[in-house]
Amino acid sequence: MIRILIGDDHRIVREGLKQVLADAPDMCVVAEAQTGAEVLHQVRELGDAAGLDLLLLDIAMPGPDGLEVLQILRREQPGLPVLMLSTYPEKQYAVRCIKLGAGGYLNKSADPDDMLAAMRKVAGGGRYVSPATAEALAVAVGAAAAVGARAGAGAAAGLEALSHREHQVFRLLTAGLSVGEIALQLKLAANTVSTYRARILEKTGAKNDVALALYAERQGRANG
């Protein structure tokens, strides 16, 4: 029996996942969590007792987001299989999640049979890579090589060049939040967020927040 923890802040998503899992006799949901802090608490409670086989983890969660939670768990529970869930296209997050140690990346719009297949593969210690994720990985490898070749010229490297914290700020900026609002949400000083913003603009080649939002929209369309 594959024992699963669902970490997602939307109840309708958790209920939908449980409905999908209800048709799988080899799986059961042993716990749920609505925030990043709750996920960490549940994993520590269940993981230490060897009572957890798979974590389904949303990226956009209150508190520490899914990417931060993933990084913490890779240190504390390196053997726990984690399958990331998101509504974001693979091009934006799949490669980043896999680099951080996730066993796979699953879009919430995926077919239920594909979801179950992904869960079984990751819970068994394998990697789940959808065709879209495989394409994103291939593009990332090519981009990394190109960035390395251009490094001396100081060319902007795009999303793949952003650090984890820069990517968080990027996501919030393109969602329309101000520097002050981002500072409150991430518990950072406003001038620190401004520094991250400047780095993001440099790496993406955008001149201002409007251009940055258009850049993010283009990235989404390119993956769609």
VOPAGU-2260 file (C-alpha; in pm, 1 decimal, decimal comma):
REM VOPAGU-2260
SITE   aa  ch    i         X         Y         Z
SITE  MET   A    0       0,0       0,0       0,0
SITE  ILE   A    1     138,5     339,2    -103,7
SITE  ARG   A    2      72,0     584,9     179,9
SITE  ILE   A    3      30,9     938,4      50,8
SITE  LEU   A    4      37,2    1288,7     197,6
SITE  ILE   A    5    -137,6    1556,3     -12,0
SITE  GLY   A    6      -1,4    1906,7      30,8
SITE  ASP   A    7    -222,9    2162,5    -144,2
SITE  ASP   A    8    -392,8    2477,4     -17,7
SITE  HIS   A    9    -709,1    2425,3    -226,0
SITE  ARG   A   10    -962,9    2188,6     -76,8
SITE  ILE   A   11   -1122,3    2120,1    -415,0
SITE  VAL   A   12    -785,4    1997,2    -545,7
SITE  ARG   A   13    -731,8    1772,2    -244,6
SITE  GLU   A   14   -1080,3    1627,1    -282,2
SITE  GLY   A   15   -1022,9    1572,0    -653,6
SITE  LEU   A   16    -697,5    1389,3    -587,5
SITE  LYS   A   17    -862,4    1173,0    -323,5
SITE  GLN   A   18   -1134,7    1084,9    -572,8
SITE  VAL   A   19    -870,6     978,1    -825,4
SITE  LEU   A   20    -692,5     774,0    -558,9
SITE  ALA   A   21   -1017,5     609,0    -450,7
SITE  ASP   A   22   -1000,9     402,4    -770,8
SITE  ALA   A   23    -651,5     277,3    -685,7
SITE  PRO   A   24    -659,6     -17,5    -442,1
SITE  ASP   A   25    -283,0       4,7    -386,7
SITE  MET   A   26    -290,4     365,6    -262,5
SITE  CYS   A   27    -434,0     552,8      33,8
SITE  VAL   A   28    -423,0     910,2     163,7
SITE  VAL   A   29    -292,8     913,8     519,7
SITE  ALA   A   30    -278,5    1291,2     571,9
SITE  GLU   A   31    -345,7    1631,9     415,2
SITE  ALA   A   32    -185,2    1972,9     457,2
SITE  GLN   A   33    -286,8    2322,2     345,2
SITE  THR   A   34      37,2    2515,6     402,2
SITE  GLY   A   35     406,8    2456,0     362,5
SITE  ALA   A   36     450,0    2454,6     741,0
SITE  GLU   A   37     178,2    2189,9     776,1
SITE  VAL   A   38     345,6    1975,0     511,1
SITE  LEU   A   39     674,2    1983,6     702,2
SITE  HIS   A   40     496,9    1899,8    1028,3
SITE  GLN   A   41     308,5    1607,1     874,8
SITE  VAL   A   42     618,7    1468,4     704,9
SITE  ARG   A   43     816,7    1488,7    1028,3
SITE  GLU   A   44     538,1    1309,8    1214,8
SITE  LEU   A   45     473,6    1042,1     952,6
SITE  GLY   A   46     817,1    1016,5     793,9
SITE  ASP   A   47    1000,4     954,6    1118,3
SITE  ALA   A   48     762,6     666,7    1184,9
SITE  ALA   A   49     814,9     522,6     835,9
SITE  GLY   A   50     446,5     587,2     771,6
SITE  LEU   A   51     474,1     776,3     444,5
SITE  ASP   A   52     562,3     656,8      95,4
SITE  LEU   A   53     486,2     959,8    -124,7
SITE  LEU   A   54     430,4    1333,9     -93,4
SITE  LEU   A   55     214,9    1512,2    -350,6
SITE  LEU   A   56     329,3    1871,9    -316,6
SITE  ASP   A   57     179,4    2184,9    -470,7
SITE  ILE   A   58     420,2    2462,7    -569,3
SITE  ALA   A   59     210,5    2769,0    -478,0
SITE  MET   A   60     137,5    2720,3    -107,7
SITE  PRO   A   61     109,3    2971,3     179,3
SITE  GLY   A   62     409,4    3006,3     405,5
SITE  PRO   A   63     714,0    2833,5     267,2
SITE  ASP   A   64     610,6    2748,3     -87,3
SITE  GLY   A   65     647,3    2405,6    -243,8
SITE  LEU   A   66     996,4    2470,0    -376,7
SITE  GLU   A   67    1121,0    2580,4     -34,3
SITE  VAL   A   68     953,3    2280,1     129,9
SITE  LEU   A   69    1116,0    2050,4    -126,2
SITE  GLN   A   70    1460,6    2191,5     -47,0
SITE  ILE   A   71    1406,6    2143,5     327,0
SITE  LEU   A   72    1284,1    1787,1     280,5
SITE  ARG   A   73    1578,7    1694,2      62,7
SITE  ARG   A   74    1795,0    1773,6     364,3
SITE  GLU   A   75    1572,8    1622,9     632,5
SITE  GLN   A   76    1410,5    1330,5     448,7
SITE  PRO   A   77    1623,5    1262,5     139,2
SITE  GLY   A   78    1463,4     923,2      86,4
SITE  LEU   A   79    1103,7    1050,9      71,1
SITE  PRO   A   80     967,1    1047,1    -286,7
SITE  VAL   A   81     810,7    1381,3    -381,5
SITE  LEU   A   82     587,9    1440,7    -683,4
SITE  MET   A   83     532,9    1811,2    -750,1
SITE  LEU   A   84     188,3    1936,5    -853,1
SITE  SER   A   85     114,6    2261,8   -1030,0
SITE  THR   A   86    -107,7    2450,1   -1269,8
SITE  TYR   A   87     205,2    2615,2   -1412,4
SITE  PRO   A   88     332,2    2482,1   -1746,2
SITE  GLU   A   89     626,2    2242,8   -1742,4
SITE  LYS   A   90     852,7    2496,7   -1907,6
SITE  GLN   A   91     831,8    2724,6   -1605,9
SITE  TYR   A   92     886,6    2483,3   -1318,1
SITE  ALA   A   93     947,9    2117,4   -1412,4
SITE  VAL   A   94    1321,5    2149,8   -1465,6
SITE  ARG   A   95    1365,2    2354,4   -1149,7
SITE  CYS   A   96    1171,5    2098,2    -942,1
SITE  ILE   A   97    1373,1    1805,9   -1074,5
SITE  LYS   A   98    1700,1    1991,2   -1012,5
SITE  LEU   A   99    1588,6    2045,8    -652,5
SITE  GLY   A  100    1531,3    1673,5    -607,1
SITE  ALA   A  101    1167,4    1603,3    -696,1
SITE  GLY   A  102    1087,9    1264,3    -845,0
SITE  GLY   A  103     862,4    1422,1   -1103,4
SITE  TYR   A  104     640,6    1711,9   -1202,6
SITE  LEU   A  105     270,4    1671,5   -1269,2
SITE  ASN   A  106      31,7    1928,5   -1409,2
SITE  LYS   A  107    -301,2    1929,0   -1224,4
SITE  SER   A  108    -483,7    1900,7   -1557,3
SITE  ALA   A  109    -320,9    1563,6   -1627,4
SITE  ASP   A  110    -534,8    1260,6   -1709,0
SITE  PRO   A  111    -621,8    1055,0   -1394,2
SITE  ASP   A  112    -453,6     745,3   -1537,9
SITE  ASP   A  113    -137,1     946,2   -1598,8
SITE  MET   A  114    -157,4    1078,5   -1243,2
SITE  LEU   A  115    -176,5     728,6   -1096,9
SITE  ALA   A  116     107,8     608,4   -1318,4
SITE  ALA   A  117     321,8     902,6   -1207,0
SITE  MET   A  118     246,5     840,3    -839,7
SITE  ARG   A  119     334,3     470,8    -863,5
SITE  LYS   A  120     658,4     539,0   -1048,1
SITE  VAL   A  121     780,0     810,6    -810,3
SITE  ALA   A  122     670,9     617,2    -499,3
SITE  GLY   A  123     873,1     323,1    -630,1
SITE  GLY   A  124    1186,5     535,4    -645,5
SITE  GLY   A  125    1168,8     619,0   -1015,6
SITE  ARG   A  126    1142,2     944,9   -1206,2
SITE  TYR   A  127     826,5    1052,5   -1382,6
SITE  VAL   A  128     899,4    1264,1   -1688,2
SITE  SER   A  129     608,2    1363,4   -1912,2
SITE  PRO   A  130     675,1    1444,2   -2279,7
SITE  ALA   A  131     642,1    1815,2   -2200,6
SITE  THR   A  132     887,1    1784,5   -1910,5
SITE  ALA   A  133    1130,2    1588,2   -2126,1
SITE  GLU   A  134    1117,3    1868,3   -2383,0
SITE  ALA   A  135    1172,9    2129,2   -2111,0
SITE  LEU   A  136    1474,5    1933,4   -1983,7
SITE  ALA   A  137    1619,2    1913,8   -2333,2
SITE  VAL   A  138    1571,9    2286,9   -2381,4
SITE  ALA   A  139    1730,9    2355,8   -2041,4
SITE  VAL   A  140    2036,9    2148,9   -2130,1
SITE  GLY   A  141    2075,1    2337,6   -2457,0
SITE  ALA   A  142    2020,8    2671,6   -2285,6
SITE  ALA   A  143    2278,5    2589,3   -2019,5
SITE  ALA   A  144    2535,7    2513,3   -2287,3
SITE  ALA   A  145    2455,3    2836,4   -2469,7
SITE  VAL   A  146    2470,7    3038,1   -2148,4
SITE  GLY   A  147    2808,0    2884,9   -2067,9
SITE  ALA   A  148    2935,6    2981,6   -2411,7
SITE  ARG   A  149    2810,0    3339,0   -2367,8
SITE  ALA   A  150    2906,5    3376,9   -2002,5
SITE  GLY   A  151    3208,3    3591,9   -2081,2
SITE  ALA   A  152    2989,0    3836,4   -2269,7
SITE  GLY   A  153    2753,2    3873,9   -1973,5
SITE  ALA   A  154    2444,1    3782,0   -2175,1
SITE  ALA   A  155    2111,7    3745,7   -1996,5
SITE  ALA   A  156    2032,1    3377,3   -1938,1
SITE  GLY   A  157    1657,0    3395,5   -1881,1
SITE  LEU   A  158    1456,4    3198,2   -1627,9
SITE  GLU   A  159    1708,6    2918,4   -1592,8
SITE  ALA   A  160    1965,0    3167,6   -1463,6
SITE  LEU   A  161    1742,7    3281,3   -1175,0
SITE  SER   A  162    1822,6    3159,6    -825,4
SITE  HIS   A  163    1545,4    3003,8    -619,5
SITE  ARG   A  164    1473,4    3330,2    -434,9
SITE  GLU   A  165    1491,5    3531,3    -757,1
SITE  HIS   A  166    1240,8    3294,2    -913,4
SITE  GLN   A  167    1005,9    3347,4    -617,8
SITE  VAL   A  168    1028,2    3724,6    -659,3
SITE  PHE   A  169     984,7    3688,0   -1036,7
SITE  ARG   A  170     664,2    3489,0    -989,2
SITE  LEU   A  171     521,3    3744,4    -745,2
SITE  LEU   A  172     621,6    4043,7    -958,2
SITE  THR   A  173     451,6    3896,1   -1263,3
SITE  ALA   A  174     143,4    3827,3   -1049,3
SITE  GLY   A  175     116,2    4203,4    -995,2
SITE  LEU   A  176     253,3    4237,9    -641,1
SITE  SER   A  177     453,4    4543,9    -545,5
SITE  VAL   A  178     801,4    4533,1    -394,5
SITE  GLY   A  179     651,5    4612,7     -53,7
SITE  GLU   A  180     389,9    4338,9     -79,7
SITE  ILE   A  181     653,9    4085,6    -185,0
SITE  ALA   A  182     874,1    4191,0     106,5
SITE  LEU   A  183     588,9    4122,6     349,9
SITE  GLN   A  184     500,8    3788,0     194,1
SITE  LEU   A  185     859,9    3660,1     182,3
SITE  LYS   A  186     957,5    3826,3     511,3
SITE  LEU   A  187    1240,4    4020,7     348,5
SITE  ALA   A  188    1351,1    4383,3     359,9
SITE  ALA   A  189    1209,1    4594,0      76,8
SITE  ASN   A  190    1556,9    4692,9     -41,7
SITE  THR   A  191    1650,8    4323,5     -60,4
SITE  VAL   A  192    1349,9    4258,7    -283,0
SITE  SER   A  193    1449,9    4558,1    -495,1
SITE  THR   A  194    1794,5    4403,5    -538,7
SITE  TYR   A  195    1639,4    4074,2    -648,7
SITE  ARG   A  196    1414,3    4266,0    -889,1
SITE  ALA   A  197    1714,9    4438,0   -1045,8
SITE  ARG   A  198    1890,0    4104,1   -1095,0
SITE  ILE   A  199    1575,7    3953,0   -1248,9
SITE  LEU   A  200    1542,4    4239,5   -1496,3
SITE  GLU   A  201    1907,0    4199,4   -1593,3
SITE  LYS   A  202    1888,1    3822,6   -1639,6
SITE  THR   A  203    1563,5    3827,9   -1837,7
SITE  GLY   A  204    1649,8    4135,5   -2040,7
SITE  ALA   A  205    1329,1    4311,1   -1932,1
SITE  LYS   A  206    1345,8    4688,2   -1877,0
SITE  ASN   A  207    1061,2    4721,3   -1626,9
SITE  ASP   A  208     778,0    4529,9   -1456,5
SITE  VAL   A  209     547,2    4561,9   -1757,9
SITE  ALA   A  210     811,2    4414,2   -1986,8
SITE  LEU   A  211     871,3    4142,6   -1726,5
SITE  ALA   A  212     501,6    4049,7   -1725,0
SITE  LEU   A  213     504,7    4030,3   -2105,3
SITE  TYR   A  214     816,2    3812,5   -2085,4
SITE  ALA   A  215     639,6    3573,8   -1845,4
SITE  GLU   A  216     334,3    3563,0   -2073,5
SITE  ARG   A  217     552,8    3475,9   -2372,6
SITE  GLN   A  218     718,1    3197,8   -2177,0
SITE  GLY   A  219     377,5    3053,5   -2091,1
SITE  ARG   A  220     254,9    3071,5   -2450,5
SITE  ALA   A  221     570,8    2909,0   -2579,9
SITE  ASN   A  222     503,0    2609,7   -2356,8
SITE  GLY   A  223     133,0    2589,2   -2436,0
